[in-house]
């Protein structure tokens, strides 16, 4: 039979519970947290590398992924060349610009990236008189889709271009800033309603401003529901394409470039992983061990910054 705790032991236990610090090391939970933190750091690194992949592309090549307003959506798709040159980004570990390998445009076309002239744009016919006719309706529909996609891609391109290296003169092109702040923020906002709202309202605006009997077809569609279906459908498709493009397309189009970006930013991801581990240590290990780990981390950080 165990002895009852003394008043002093009970007071120590109460103080520990009040402060929120554990009195024992839970190495099992800490080990699980370390694995979880590694996965989190890797995911953040991949999201950031994907964003840097786009931000380092020259404007012409960025337009391959995001053909915006003013693009000729109705022309047949030209036969692509096999390889297109990549961009240049500043590698922190090498302190110089790194040239990215070329992209396989044939592989990109097979994924439907940058394609124009397909459905529904191939419904468009030139020299059709506006009015109540099937050809006029098909022109209205294709112009509505093209206008919505063109405007939203232009906005996304302008946002990505804000972080372009521009010959190393752009402070916003800092890799750590893009990986830790810009890329997660872009994905978070886009995935939490911004893309859906932009797709919905831009489709309605394009429908009413289309050249082919725009407001007439749109008002009729309000009563027959096809205007609403078009707006909701386009918004949903743009949301899926936005998420897929920022998460997966760079790996399909140029895996070598993505690996180089990750390798050049491995130190940033290492510091992120270390910070996450320190945070987990404060909740799973005693104050002595967690504080020691934090002090070592800060010393190494200061050494990396100033020496």
C-alpha positions in Angstrom: 0.0 0.0 0.0 1.5 3.3 -1.1 2.0 6.1 1.4 -0.1 9.2 1.0 1.6 12.2 -0.5 3.0 14.7 1.9 1.7 18.3 1.9 5.0 19.4 0.3 4.6 16.8 -2.5 1.0 17.8 -3.1 2.0 21.5 -3.3 4.6 20.6 -5.9 2.0 18.7 -7.9 -0.4 21.6 -7.7 2.2 24.2 -8.8 3.1 22.0 -11.8 -0.5 21.6 -12.9 -1.1 25.4 -12.5 2.0 26.3 -14.6 1.0 23.8 -17.3 4.5 22.2 -17.4 4.9 18.5 -17.3 7.0 16.9 -14.5 7.9 13.9 -16.5 9.4 13.3 -20.0 6.9 11.7 -22.3 9.4 10.5 -24.9 6.8 8.4 -26.8 4.6 11.5 -27.5 7.6 13.5 -28.3 8.8 11.0 -30.9 5.3 11.0 -32.5 5.4 14.8 -32.5 8.8 14.8 -34.2 7.5 12.6 -37.0 4.4 14.8 -37.4 6.5 18.0 -37.4 8.7 16.5 -40.1 5.7 15.9 -42.3 4.4 19.4 -41.7 7.7 21.0 -42.6 7.9 18.8 -45.7 4.4 19.8 -46.8 5.1 23.5 -46.2 8.3 23.1 -48.2 6.5 21.5 -51.1 3.8 24.2 -51.2 6.5 26.9 -51.0 8.6 25.2 -53.7 5.6 25.1 -56.0 5.0 28.8 -55.5 8.6 29.7 -56.1 8.5 27.5 -59.3 5.8 29.8 -60.7 7.2 33.1 -59.4 10.6 32.5 -61.1 9.1 31.8 -64.5 9.5 34.5 -67.2 6.2 36.2 -68.1 5.8 34.4 -71.4 6.2 31.0 -69.7 4.0 31.9 -66.8 1.3 32.7 -69.4 1.6 29.1 -70.6 0.1 28.0 -67.3 -2.2 30.9 -66.8 -3.4 32.3 -70.2 -5.1 35.5 -69.0 -7.3 38.3 -70.4 -6.4 39.1 -74.0 -5.3 35.6 -74.8 -6.8 34.1 -78.0 -8.9 31.3 -76.4 -10.7 30.5 -79.7 -7.7 29.7 -81.9 -6.8 26.1 -82.5 -4.1 24.8 -80.2 -0.7 25.0 -82.0 1.7 22.1 -82.0 4.0 22.7 -79.0 7.8 22.5 -79.1 9.2 19.7 -77.0 11.0 21.8 -74.4 10.8 25.3 -73.1 13.4 27.0 -71.0 12.9 27.4 -67.2 13.3 30.4 -65.0 16.0 31.6 -62.6 15.7 31.8 -58.8 18.0 32.9 -56.0 19.4 29.9 -54.1 20.1 30.8 -50.5 22.7 28.1 -49.9 24.7 29.0 -53.0 24.0 32.8 -52.8 23.5 33.1 -56.6 20.9 32.7 -59.2 20.2 29.1 -60.3 19.0 28.4 -63.9 16.0 26.0 -63.9 15.9 23.1 -66.5 13.5 23.3 -69.4 9.9 22.1 -69.2 8.4 19.3 -71.3 5.6 21.2 -72.9 4.3 18.0 -74.6 3.7 16.5 -71.2 2.0 19.7 -70.0 -0.3 19.7 -73.0 -1.3 16.2 -72.2 -2.4 17.4 -68.8 -4.4 20.2 -70.4 -2.1 23.0 -69.1 -2.2 26.1 -71.1 -4.4 24.7 -73.8 -6.8 27.0 -75.7 -9.1 26.3 -78.5 -10.7 23.3 -76.9 -14.2 23.0 -75.4 -16.1 25.2 -74.8 -14.0 27.7 -76.8 -14.4 25.7 -80.0 -18.1 26.5 -79.8 -17.3 30.1 -80.8 -17.9 31.0 -84.4 -16.9 34.3 -86.0 -19.2 36.6 -87.9 -22.4 35.5 -86.1 -25.1 38.1 -85.8 -26.2 38.7 -82.2 -29.7 37.5 -81.6 -31.9 34.6 -80.6 -30.2 31.8 -82.3 -28.2 28.6 -81.4 -24.9 30.0 -82.8 -25.4 33.2 -80.8 -26.0 31.3 -77.6 -22.9 29.1 -78.1 -20.8 32.3 -78.7 -22.3 33.8 -75.5 -21.4 30.7 -73.5 -17.8 30.4 -74.8 -17.3 34.2 -74.3 -18.6 33.9 -70.7 -16.2 31.1 -69.8 -13.3 32.8 -71.5 -13.9 36.1 -69.8 -14.1 34.5 -66.4 -11.0 32.4 -66.7 -9.1 35.2 -68.5 -9.7 37.8 -65.8 -9.1 35.4 -62.8 -5.9 34.0 -64.3 -4.7 37.6 -64.9 -5.2 38.4 -61.2 -3.4 35.3 -60.1 -0.5 36.0 -62.5 -0.2 39.6 -61.2 -0.1 38.2 -57.6 2.6 35.7 -58.4 4.6 38.2 -60.4 4.9 40.4 -57.3 7.4 37.9 -56.0 9.4 37.5 -59.2 13.2 37.8 -58.7 13.5 40.6 -61.3 17.2 40.1 -61.6 17.7 39.9 -57.8 16.3 43.4 -57.2 12.9 42.4 -55.7 12.9 42.2 -51.9 9.6 40.3 -52.0 11.3 37.4 -53.9 13.0 36.2 -50.7 12.7 32.4 -50.6 12.0 32.2 -46.9 9.2 34.8 -47.1 7.6 32.9 -50.0 7.8 29.5 -48.4 6.8 30.5 -44.9 4.3 33.3 -45.6 3.2 33.9 -49.2 2.6 30.3 -50.4 0.6 29.1 -47.4 -1.3 32.4 -47.3 -2.1 32.1 -51.0 -3.3 28.5 -50.7 -5.3 29.2 -47.5 -7.1 32.2 -48.9 -7.7 30.5 -52.3 -9.0 27.4 -50.6 -11.3 29.2 -48.2 -13.6 31.0 -50.5 -11.7 33.6 -52.5 -11.4 31.5 -55.6 -15.0 30.4 -55.4 -16.3 33.9 -55.0 -14.0 35.3 -57.7 -15.1 32.5 -60.1 -18.8 33.0 -59.4 -19.0 36.8 -59.7 -16.5 37.0 -62.7 -18.7 34.5 -64.5 -21.8 36.6 -64.0 -20.0 39.7 -65.0 -18.6 38.0 -68.2 -22.1 36.7 -69.0 -23.7 40.1 -68.9 -20.8 41.8 -70.8 -20.4 39.2 -73.5 -20.5 40.5 -77.1 -23.0 38.0 -78.3 -26.3 39.2 -76.9 -24.7 39.2 -73.4 -27.3 40.7 -71.1 -30.2 39.2 -73.0 -29.0 35.6 -72.8 -28.0 36.2 -69.2 -31.4 37.5 -68.1 -33.1 34.6 -69.9 -30.7 32.3 -68.1 -31.8 33.7 -64.8 -35.2 32.3 -65.3 -34.1 29.1 -67.1 -31.3 28.6 -64.5 -28.5 28.1 -67.0 -26.8 31.4 -65.9 -26.8 30.2 -62.3 -25.5 26.8 -63.3 -22.7 28.3 -65.4 -21.6 30.6 -62.5 -21.6 27.9 -59.9 -20.0 25.3 -62.2 -17.2 27.6 -63.3 -16.5 28.7 -59.8 -16.2 25.1 -58.6 -14.0 24.1 -61.6 -11.7 27.1 -61.0 -11.4 26.1 -57.4 -10.3 22.6 -58.2 -7.9 23.8 -60.9 -6.4 26.4 -58.6 -5.7 23.8 -55.9 -4.4 21.2 -58.4 -2.1 23.8 -60.1 -0.5 25.1 -57.0 -0.1 21.7 -55.4 0.7 19.2 -58.2 1.3 20.8 -61.6 5.0 21.8 -61.0 5.9 18.2 -60.1 4.3 17.0 -63.4 5.8 19.6 -65.6 9.3 19.9 -64.2 10.2 17.6 -61.3 13.9 18.4 -61.6 13.3 22.1 -61.1 11.1 21.4 -58.0 13.9 19.2 -56.5 16.5 21.9 -57.0 14.2 24.5 -55.3 13.7 22.2 -52.3 17.4 21.4 -52.1 18.4 25.1 -52.2 16.0 25.8 -49.4 16.7 22.8 -47.2 18.2 25.0 -44.5 15.0 27.1 -44.2 13.0 23.9 -43.9 15.5 22.6 -41.3 15.0 25.7 -39.1 11.3 25.4 -39.5 11.5 21.8 -38.4 13.6 22.7 -35.4 11.2 25.4 -34.3 8.3 22.9 -34.5 10.3 20.3 -32.5 11.1 22.9 -29.8 7.4 23.7 -29.6 6.5 20.0 -29.1 9.2 19.6 -26.5 7.6 22.3 -24.4 4.4 20.3 -24.1 5.8 16.7 -23.9 9.1 17.1 -22.0 10.0 18.7 -18.7 11.0 22.3 -18.4 14.7 21.5 -18.0 15.0 19.5 -21.2 12.8 21.7 -23.3 14.5 24.9 -22.1 17.9 23.4 -22.9 16.8 22.5 -26.4 15.5 26.0 -26.9 18.8 27.6 -25.8 20.8 25.4 -28.1 18.4 26.2 -31.0 18.8 30.0 -30.3 22.6 29.8 -30.1 22.7 27.9 -33.5 20.3 30.4 -35.0 22.4 33.4 -33.9 25.5 31.7 -35.1 23.9 31.1 -38.6 22.8 34.7 -38.8 25.9 36.6 -37.6 28.8 34.2 -38.3 
